[in-house]
Amino acid sequence: MQPRSLAAVVLLAVAALPAAAQSDYPNRTIRLITPAAPGGTTDILSRLTAAKLTETLGQQVIVDNRASASGVNAGEITARAAPDGYTLLLVYHQHTINAALNAKLPYHPVNDFTPISQLTSAGLFLVVNPSTPAKTPKEFIDWTRSLKSGINFGSAGIGSGGHLAGELYNLMAGLKAQHIPYKGSGPALADLVGGQYHYNFAGMQAAQTLVRAGRLRGIAVTTPKRVAAMPDVPAMAEVLPGFELVGWYGIAGPAKMSKPLVTRLNAELLKMLAMPDVRERIMADGSEPVGNDPETFRRYMLADMIKWAKLVKESGAKL
């Protein structure tokens, strides 16, 4: 959505709000539950969102990191919370991936939540330790194939986008690399910097910071084409046609939130995404700001569940 049209949507949304919804909420601290450890891509976006909502809502929004169980604990806490707008969830693609991997989730990823707005969409960033001989996607493919056994990749956890990207790479490159799950992308990337495993399909934001500092080497992105923020970094699809994995982030709450409350929060998120400094920060990190209405976001999440179920079936990924 272009800045001008996004601003128009914001004005219309705010104008449509009932007076009570604008004056009564919020009157105490809001908790933004984040299904990740501090320091990773999810945490970075969560803290940016919390800071901006604190400014625009006039009440503190605190980040509550819940990294365990691949985000299931964070989802369960949110699903069971009162639908009063004081418990929100930084939801992302792992939320719908979990449904493809676990038929016994304690909630439905869409029906037991209130989607409010998608924030961003982004690919992943394939990174390696600087001591790795590979510097290009082709060299990376040749290198991983040459290792044959004992090769492994890390991710932010079982069922994460990085996990499925690694399984997709196994499938398309003809490998059997072992997956090493962590409790968040921060710890996973720290161990890659320390040379504890071979590679990681990591979130753009956290990985770029380490690449710029020279602590990791960037090999490729998982988007169909190169991203504007990193024009010199190839897309993996350039040498492995059909390799694509694009994730997303958004905000959701418990099911049955009132329409005025959802409208208010949606308007605030669209307002945030229209801020030049927020847009520049998101795009500089290799992501794209989105911003949409709750129903559009709900349909997107349902379609995403179907996409991940197909990938899990094809790759053979398991819990």
Contacts in CASP RR format, 6 or more apart in sequence:
PFRMAT RR
TARGET T0000
AUTHOR 0000-0000-0000
METHOD contacts of the structure
MODEL  1
MQPRSLAAVVLLAVAALPAAAQSDYPNRTIRLITPAAPGGTTDILSRLTA
AKLTETLGQQVIVDNRASASGVNAGEITARAAPDGYTLLLVYHQHTINAA
LNAKLPYHPVNDFTPISQLTSAGLFLVVNPSTPAKTPKEFIDWTRSLKSG
INFGSAGIGSGGHLAGELYNLMAGLKAQHIPYKGSGPALADLVGGQYHYN
FAGMQAAQTLVRAGRLRGIAVTTPKRVAAMPDVPAMAEVLPGFELVGWYG
IAGPAKMSKPLVTRLNAELLKMLAMPDVRERIMADGSEPVGNDPETFRRY
MLADMIKWAKLVKESGAKL
1 9 0 8 1.000
1 289 0 8 1.000
1 290 0 8 1.000
1 291 0 8 1.000
1 292 0 8 1.000
3 274 0 8 1.000
3 276 0 8 1.000
3 279 0 8 1.000
6 270 0 8 1.000
6 273 0 8 1.000
6 274 0 8 1.000
6 291 0 8 1.000
7 274 0 8 1.000
9 270 0 8 1.000
9 293 0 8 1.000
10 267 0 8 1.000
10 270 0 8 1.000
10 271 0 8 1.000
10 274 0 8 1.000
13 263 0 8 1.000
13 266 0 8 1.000
13 267 0 8 1.000
13 270 0 8 1.000
14 22 0 8 1.000
14 267 0 8 1.000
14 271 0 8 1.000
16 263 0 8 1.000
17 260 0 8 1.000
17 263 0 8 1.000
17 264 0 8 1.000
17 267 0 8 1.000
18 260 0 8 1.000
20 260 0 8 1.000
21 258 0 8 1.000
21 260 0 8 1.000
21 261 0 8 1.000
21 263 0 8 1.000
21 264 0 8 1.000
22 264 0 8 1.000
25 85 0 8 1.000
25 261 0 8 1.000
25 264 0 8 1.000
26 57 0 8 1.000
26 58 0 8 1.000
26 59 0 8 1.000
26 85 0 8 1.000
26 86 0 8 1.000
27 59 0 8 1.000
28 59 0 8 1.000
28 86 0 8 1.000
29 59 0 8 1.000
29 60 0 8 1.000
29 61 0 8 1.000
29 62 0 8 1.000
29 86 0 8 1.000
30 53 0 8 1.000
30 57 0 8 1.000
30 59 0 8 1.000
30 60 0 8 1.000
30 61 0 8 1.000
30 62 0 8 1.000
30 85 0 8 1.000
30 86 0 8 1.000
30 87 0 8 1.000
30 88 0 8 1.000
31 61 0 8 1.000
31 62 0 8 1.000
31 64 0 8 1.000
31 86 0 8 1.000
31 87 0 8 1.000
31 88 0 8 1.000
32 46 0 8 1.000
32 49 0 8 1.000
32 50 0 8 1.000
32 53 0 8 1.000
32 61 0 8 1.000
32 62 0 8 1.000
32 63 0 8 1.000
32 64 0 8 1.000
32 88 0 8 1.000
32 89 0 8 1.000
32 90 0 8 1.000
32 251 0 8 1.000
33 64 0 8 1.000
33 66 0 8 1.000
33 74 0 8 1.000
33 75 0 8 1.000
33 77 0 8 1.000
33 78 0 8 1.000
33 87 0 8 1.000
33 88 0 8 1.000
33 89 0 8 1.000
33 90 0 8 1.000
34 42 0 8 1.000
34 43 0 8 1.000
34 46 0 8 1.000
34 63 0 8 1.000
34 64 0 8 1.000
34 65 0 8 1.000
34 66 0 8 1.000
34 74 0 8 1.000
34 90 0 8 1.000
35 42 0 8 1.000
35 66 0 8 1.000
35 67 0 8 1.000
35 70 0 8 1.000
35 71 0 8 1.000
35 73 0 8 1.000
35 74 0 8 1.000
35 75 0 8 1.000
35 89 0 8 1.000
35 90 0 8 1.000
35 91 0 8 1.000
35 92 0 8 1.000
35 94 0 8 1.000
35 95 0 8 1.000
36 42 0 8 1.000
36 43 0 8 1.000
36 46 0 8 1.000
36 65 0 8 1.000
36 67 0 8 1.000
36 71 0 8 1.000
36 156 0 8 1.000
36 184 0 8 1.000
36 185 0 8 1.000
37 43 0 8 1.000
37 65 0 8 1.000
37 67 0 8 1.000
37 183 0 8 1.000
37 184 0 8 1.000
37 185 0 8 1.000
37 186 0 8 1.000
37 187 0 8 1.000
38 65 0 8 1.000
38 186 0 8 1.000
39 185 0 8 1.000
39 186 0 8 1.000
39 206 0 8 1.000
40 156 0 8 1.000
40 184 0 8 1.000
40 185 0 8 1.000
40 186 0 8 1.000
40 189 0 8 1.000
40 203 0 8 1.000
40 205 0 8 1.000
40 206 0 8 1.000
41 185 0 8 1.000
41 202 0 8 1.000
41 203 0 8 1.000
41 204 0 8 1.000
41 205 0 8 1.000
41 206 0 8 1.000
41 207 0 8 1.000
42 90 0 8 1.000
42 92 0 8 1.000
42 156 0 8 1.000
42 184 0 8 1.000
42 185 0 8 1.000
42 249 0 8 1.000
43 63 0 8 1.000
43 65 0 8 1.000
43 186 0 8 1.000
44 205 0 8 1.000
44 206 0 8 1.000
44 285 0 8 1.000
45 90 0 8 1.000
45 119 0 8 1.000
45 120 0 8 1.000
45 205 0 8 1.000
45 249 0 8 1.000
45 282 0 8 1.000
46 63 0 8 1.000
46 90 0 8 1.000
47 63 0 8 1.000
48 278 0 8 1.000
48 281 0 8 1.000
49 61 0 8 1.000
49 90 0 8 1.000
49 119 0 8 1.000
49 251 0 8 1.000
49 269 0 8 1.000
49 272 0 8 1.000
50 61 0 8 1.000
50 62 0 8 1.000
50 63 0 8 1.000
51 61 0 8 1.000
52 272 0 8 1.000
52 275 0 8 1.000
52 278 0 8 1.000
53 61 0 8 1.000
53 268 0 8 1.000
53 269 0 8 1.000
53 272 0 8 1.000
54 60 0 8 1.000
54 61 0 8 1.000
56 268 0 8 1.000
56 271 0 8 1.000
56 272 0 8 1.000
57 268 0 8 1.000
66 73 0 8 1.000
66 74 0 8 1.000
66 77 0 8 1.000
67 183 0 8 1.000
67 184 0 8 1.000
68 183 0 8 1.000
70 94 0 8 1.000
70 98 0 8 1.000
70 157 0 8 1.000
70 158 0 8 1.000
70 159 0 8 1.000
70 160 0 8 1.000
70 181 0 8 1.000
71 94 0 8 1.000
71 95 0 8 1.000
71 98 0 8 1.000
72 98 0 8 1.000
72 102 0 8 1.000
72 105 0 8 1.000
72 106 0 8 1.000
74 89 0 8 1.000
75 89 0 8 1.000
75 91 0 8 1.000
75 95 0 8 1.000
75 107 0 8 1.000
75 113 0 8 1.000
76 106 0 8 1.000
76 107 0 8 1.000
77 87 0 8 1.000
78 87 0 8 1.000
78 88 0 8 1.000
78 89 0 8 1.000
78 113 0 8 1.000
78 252 0 8 1.000
78 253 0 8 1.000
78 254 0 8 1.000
79 106 0 8 1.000
79 107 0 8 1.000
79 112 0 8 1.000
79 113 0 8 1.000
79 254 0 8 1.000
79 255 0 8 1.000
80 254 0 8 1.000
81 87 0 8 1.000
81 253 0 8 1.000
81 254 0 8 1.000
82 254 0 8 1.000
83 114 0 8 1.000
83 253 0 8 1.000
83 254 0 8 1.000
83 255 0 8 1.000
83 256 0 8 1.000
83 257 0 8 1.000
83 258 0 8 1.000
83 261 0 8 1.000
84 257 0 8 1.000
84 261 0 8 1.000
85 253 0 8 1.000
85 257 0 8 1.000
85 261 0 8 1.000
85 265 0 8 1.000
87 253 0 8 1.000
87 254 0 8 1.000
88 116 0 8 1.000
88 251 0 8 1.000
88 252 0 8 1.000
88 253 0 8 1.000
88 265 0 8 1.000
89 113 0 8 1.000
89 251 0 8 1.000
89 252 0 8 1.000
89 253 0 8 1.000
90 249 0 8 1.000
90 250 0 8 1.000
90 251 0 8 1.000
91 113 0 8 1.000
91 115 0 8 1.000
91 249 0 8 1.000
91 250 0 8 1.000
91 251 0 8 1.000
91 252 0 8 1.000
92 247 0 8 1.000
92 248 0 8 1.000
92 249 0 8 1.000
92 250 0 8 1.000
93 161 0 8 1.000
93 247 0 8 1.000
93 248 0 8 1.000
93 249 0 8 1.000
93 304 0 8 1.000
93 308 0 8 1.000
94 156 0 8 1.000
94 159 0 8 1.000
94 160 0 8 1.000
94 161 0 8 1.000
95 109 0 8 1.000
95 301 0 8 1.000
96 109 0 8 1.000
96 110 0 8 1.000
96 301 0 8 1.000
96 304 0 8 1.000
96 305 0 8 1.000
96 308 0 8 1.000
97 159 0 8 1.000
97 160 0 8 1.000
97 161 0 8 1.000
97 164 0 8 1.000
97 308 0 8 1.000
97 312 0 8 1.000
98 105 0 8 1.000
98 109 0 8 1.000
98 159 0 8 1.000
99 105 0 8 1.000
99 108 0 8 1.000
99 109 0 8 1.000
99 305 0 8 1.000
99 308 0 8 1.000
99 309 0 8 1.000
100 305 0 8 1.000
100 308 0 8 1.000
100 309 0 8 1.000
100 311 0 8 1.000
100 312 0 8 1.000
101 158 0 8 1.000
101 159 0 8 1.000
101 312 0 8 1.000
101 317 0 8 1.000
101 318 0 8 1.000
101 319 0 8 1.000
102 319 0 8 1.000
107 113 0 8 1.000
109 301 0 8 1.000
109 305 0 8 1.000
110 298 0 8 1.000
110 301 0 8 1.000
110 302 0 8 1.000
110 305 0 8 1.000
111 255 0 8 1.000
112 254 0 8 1.000
112 255 0 8 1.000
113 252 0 8 1.000
113 253 0 8 1.000
113 254 0 8 1.000
113 255 0 8 1.000
114 252 0 8 1.000
114 253 0 8 1.000
114 254 0 8 1.000
114 255 0 8 1.000
114 256 0 8 1.000
114 257 0 8 1.000
114 262 0 8 1.000
114 294 0 8 1.000
115 252 0 8 1.000
115 253 0 8 1.000
115 294 0 8 1.000
115 297 0 8 1.000
115 298 0 8 1.000
115 301 0 8 1.000
116 250 0 8 1.000
116 251 0 8 1.000
116 252 0 8 1.000
116 253 0 8 1.000
116 262 0 8 1.000
116 265 0 8 1.000
116 266 0 8 1.000
116 269 0 8 1.000
116 294 0 8 1.000
116 297 0 8 1.000
117 250 0 8 1.000
117 251 0 8 1.000
117 265 0 8 1.000
117 266 0 8 1.000
117 269 0 8 1.000
117 270 0 8 1.000
117 290 0 8 1.000
117 291 0 8 1.000
117 292 0 8 1.000
117 293 0 8 1.000
117 294 0 8 1.000
117 297 0 8 1.000
118 248 0 8 1.000
118 249 0 8 1.000
118 250 0 8 1.000
118 290 0 8 1.000
118 291 0 8 1.000
118 292 0 8 1.000
118 296 0 8 1.000
118 297 0 8 1.000
118 300 0 8 1.000
119 248 0 8 1.000
119 249 0 8 1.000
119 250 0 8 1.000
119 251 0 8 1.000
119 269 0 8 1.000
119 273 0 8 1.000
119 289 0 8 1.000
119 290 0 8 1.000
119 291 0 8 1.000
120 248 0 8 1.000
120 249 0 8 1.000
120 250 0 8 1.000
120 282 0 8 1.000
120 287 0 8 1.000
120 288 0 8 1.000
120 289 0 8 1.000
120 290 0 8 1.000
121 246 0 8 1.000
121 247 0 8 1.000
121 248 0 8 1.000
121 249 0 8 1.000
121 287 0 8 1.000
121 288 0 8 1.000
121 290 0 8 1.000
122 203 0 8 1.000
122 204 0 8 1.000
122 223 0 8 1.000
122 246 0 8 1.000
122 247 0 8 1.000
122 248 0 8 1.000
122 249 0 8 1.000
122 285 0 8 1.000
122 286 0 8 1.000
122 287 0 8 1.000
122 288 0 8 1.000
123 203 0 8 1.000
123 204 0 8 1.000
123 221 0 8 1.000
123 222 0 8 1.000
123 223 0 8 1.000
123 227 0 8 1.000
123 245 0 8 1.000
123 246 0 8 1.000
123 247 0 8 1.000
123 286 0 8 1.000
123 287 0 8 1.000
124 161 0 8 1.000
124 162 0 8 1.000
124 165 0 8 1.000
124 201 0 8 1.000
124 202 0 8 1.000
124 203 0 8 1.000
124 204 0 8 1.000
124 221 0 8 1.000
124 222 0 8 1.000
124 245 0 8 1.000
124 247 0 8 1.000
125 201 0 8 1.000
125 202 0 8 1.000
125 203 0 8 1.000
125 204 0 8 1.000
125 207 0 8 1.000
125 208 0 8 1.000
125 211 0 8 1.000
125 218 0 8 1.000
125 220 0 8 1.000
125 221 0 8 1.000
125 222 0 8 1.000
125 233 0 8 1.000
126 137 0 8 1.000
126 140 0 8 1.000
126 165 0 8 1.000
126 199 0 8 1.000
126 200 0 8 1.000
126 201 0 8 1.000
126 202 0 8 1.000
126 218 0 8 1.000
126 219 0 8 1.000
126 220 0 8 1.000
126 221 0 8 1.000
126 222 0 8 1.000
126 236 0 8 1.000
127 189 0 8 1.000
127 192 0 8 1.000
127 199 0 8 1.000
127 200 0 8 1.000
127 202 0 8 1.000
127 207 0 8 1.000
127 210 0 8 1.000
127 211 0 8 1.000
127 216 0 8 1.000
127 217 0 8 1.000
127 218 0 8 1.000
127 219 0 8 1.000
128 134 0 8 1.000
128 140 0 8 1.000
128 192 0 8 1.000
128 198 0 8 1.000
128 199 0 8 1.000
128 200 0 8 1.000
128 216 0 8 1.000
128 217 0 8 1.000
128 218 0 8 1.000
128 219 0 8 1.000
129 192 0 8 1.000
129 193 0 8 1.000
129 194 0 8 1.000
129 195 0 8 1.000
129 198 0 8 1.000
129 216 0 8 1.000
129 217 0 8 1.000
130 214 0 8 1.000
130 215 0 8 1.000
130 216 0 8 1.000
130 217 0 8 1.000
131 195 0 8 1.000
132 143 0 8 1.000
132 198 0 8 1.000
132 199 0 8 1.000
132 217 0 8 1.000
133 139 0 8 1.000
133 143 0 8 1.000
134 140 0 8 1.000
134 142 0 8 1.000
134 143 0 8 1.000
134 144 0 8 1.000
134 219 0 8 1.000
135 217 0 8 1.000
135 219 0 8 1.000
136 219 0 8 1.000
136 234 0 8 1.000
137 219 0 8 1.000
137 220 0 8 1.000
137 234 0 8 1.000
137 236 0 8 1.000
137 238 0 8 1.000
137 239 0 8 1.000
137 240 0 8 1.000
138 239 0 8 1.000
140 199 0 8 1.000
140 219 0 8 1.000
140 220 0 8 1.000
141 173 0 8 1.000
141 239 0 8 1.000
141 240 0 8 1.000
144 151 0 8 1.000
144 173 0 8 1.000
144 175 0 8 1.000
144 177 0 8 1.000
144 198 0 8 1.000
144 199 0 8 1.000
145 173 0 8 1.000
145 174 0 8 1.000
145 175 0 8 1.000
147 198 0 8 1.000
149 176 0 8 1.000
150 177 0 8 1.000
150 178 0 8 1.000
151 175 0 8 1.000
151 177 0 8 1.000
151 178 0 8 1.000
151 198 0 8 1.000
152 177 0 8 1.000
152 178 0 8 1.000
152 179 0 8 1.000
152 180 0 8 1.000
152 197 0 8 1.000
152 198 0 8 1.000
153 166 0 8 1.000
153 169 0 8 1.000
153 177 0 8 1.000
153 178 0 8 1.000
153 179 0 8 1.000
153 180 0 8 1.000
153 197 0 8 1.000
153 198 0 8 1.000
153 199 0 8 1.000
153 200 0 8 1.000
153 201 0 8 1.000
154 162 0 8 1.000
154 163 0 8 1.000
154 179 0 8 1.000
154 180 0 8 1.000
154 181 0 8 1.000
154 182 0 8 1.000
154 188 0 8 1.000
154 191 0 8 1.000
154 192 0 8 1.000
154 197 0 8 1.000
154 199 0 8 1.000
154 200 0 8 1.000
155 161 0 8 1.000
155 162 0 8 1.000
155 163 0 8 1.000
155 165 0 8 1.000
155 166 0 8 1.000
155 179 0 8 1.000
155 180 0 8 1.000
155 181 0 8 1.000
155 182 0 8 1.000
155 185 0 8 1.000
155 188 0 8 1.000
155 200 0 8 1.000
155 201 0 8 1.000
155 202 0 8 1.000
156 162 0 8 1.000
156 163 0 8 1.000
156 181 0 8 1.000
156 182 0 8 1.000
156 183 0 8 1.000
156 184 0 8 1.000
156 185 0 8 1.000
156 186 0 8 1.000
156 188 0 8 1.000
156 202 0 8 1.000
157 163 0 8 1.000
157 181 0 8 1.000
157 182 0 8 1.000
157 183 0 8 1.000
157 184 0 8 1.000
157 188 0 8 1.000
158 179 0 8 1.000
158 181 0 8 1.000
158 319 0 8 1.000
159 181 0 8 1.000
159 317 0 8 1.000
159 319 0 8 1.000
160 181 0 8 1.000
160 184 0 8 1.000
160 185 0 8 1.000
161 201 0 8 1.000
161 245 0 8 1.000
161 247 0 8 1.000
162 200 0 8 1.000
162 201 0 8 1.000
162 202 0 8 1.000
162 203 0 8 1.000
162 245 0 8 1.000
163 179 0 8 1.000
163 181 0 8 1.000
163 317 0 8 1.000
164 245 0 8 1.000
164 308 0 8 1.000
164 311 0 8 1.000
164 312 0 8 1.000
164 315 0 8 1.000
164 317 0 8 1.000
165 201 0 8 1.000
165 222 0 8 1.000
165 245 0 8 1.000
166 177 0 8 1.000
166 179 0 8 1.000
166 201 0 8 1.000
167 179 0 8 1.000
167 311 0 8 1.000
167 315 0 8 1.000
167 316 0 8 1.000
167 317 0 8 1.000
168 243 0 8 1.000
168 245 0 8 1.000
168 311 0 8 1.000
168 315 0 8 1.000
169 175 0 8 1.000
169 177 0 8 1.000
169 201 0 8 1.000
169 236 0 8 1.000
169 240 0 8 1.000
169 243 0 8 1.000
170 176 0 8 1.000
170 177 0 8 1.000
170 315 0 8 1.000
171 314 0 8 1.000
171 315 0 8 1.000
171 316 0 8 1.000
172 240 0 8 1.000
172 242 0 8 1.000
172 243 0 8 1.000
173 240 0 8 1.000
177 198 0 8 1.000
180 188 0 8 1.000
180 197 0 8 1.000
182 188 0 8 1.000
182 191 0 8 1.000
185 202 0 8 1.000
185 203 0 8 1.000
185 206 0 8 1.000
185 207 0 8 1.000
186 206 0 8 1.000
188 200 0 8 1.000
188 202 0 8 1.000
189 200 0 8 1.000
189 202 0 8 1.000
189 206 0 8 1.000
189 207 0 8 1.000
189 210 0 8 1.000
189 216 0 8 1.000
191 197 0 8 1.000
192 199 0 8 1.000
192 200 0 8 1.000
192 216 0 8 1.000
193 210 0 8 1.000
193 215 0 8 1.000
193 216 0 8 1.000
199 219 0 8 1.000
200 207 0 8 1.000
201 222 0 8 1.000
201 245 0 8 1.000
204 221 0 8 1.000
204 227 0 8 1.000
204 285 0 8 1.000
204 286 0 8 1.000
204 287 0 8 1.000
205 285 0 8 1.000
205 286 0 8 1.000
205 287 0 8 1.000
207 216 0 8 1.000
207 218 0 8 1.000
208 229 0 8 1.000
208 230 0 8 1.000
208 285 0 8 1.000
208 286 0 8 1.000
210 216 0 8 1.000
211 217 0 8 1.000
211 218 0 8 1.000
218 233 0 8 1.000
219 233 0 8 1.000
220 233 0 8 1.000
220 234 0 8 1.000
220 235 0 8 1.000
220 236 0 8 1.000
220 238 0 8 1.000
221 227 0 8 1.000
221 230 0 8 1.000
221 233 0 8 1.000
221 234 0 8 1.000
221 235 0 8 1.000
221 236 0 8 1.000
222 235 0 8 1.000
222 236 0 8 1.000
222 243 0 8 1.000
222 244 0 8 1.000
222 245 0 8 1.000
222 246 0 8 1.000
223 235 0 8 1.000
223 244 0 8 1.000
223 246 0 8 1.000
224 235 0 8 1.000
224 237 0 8 1.000
224 244 0 8 1.000
224 246 0 8 1.000
225 235 0 8 1.000
225 237 0 8 1.000
226 233 0 8 1.000
226 234 0 8 1.000
226 235 0 8 1.000
227 233 0 8 1.000
227 286 0 8 1.000
228 283 0 8 1.000
228 286 0 8 1.000
229 283 0 8 1.000
229 284 0 8 1.000
229 285 0 8 1.000
229 286 0 8 1.000
230 286 0 8 1.000
236 243 0 8 1.000
237 243 0 8 1.000
237 244 0 8 1.000
248 290 0 8 1.000
248 300 0 8 1.000
248 304 0 8 1.000
249 287 0 8 1.000
250 297 0 8 1.000
251 265 0 8 1.000
251 269 0 8 1.000
262 294 0 8 1.000
266 293 0 8 1.000
266 294 0 8 1.000
269 291 0 8 1.000
270 291 0 8 1.000
272 278 0 8 1.000
273 279 0 8 1.000
273 282 0 8 1.000
273 289 0 8 1.000
273 290 0 8 1.000
273 291 0 8 1.000
278 289 0 8 1.000
279 289 0 8 1.000
282 288 0 8 1.000
282 289 0 8 1.000
283 289 0 8 1.000
292 300 0 8 1.000
311 317 0 8 1.000
END
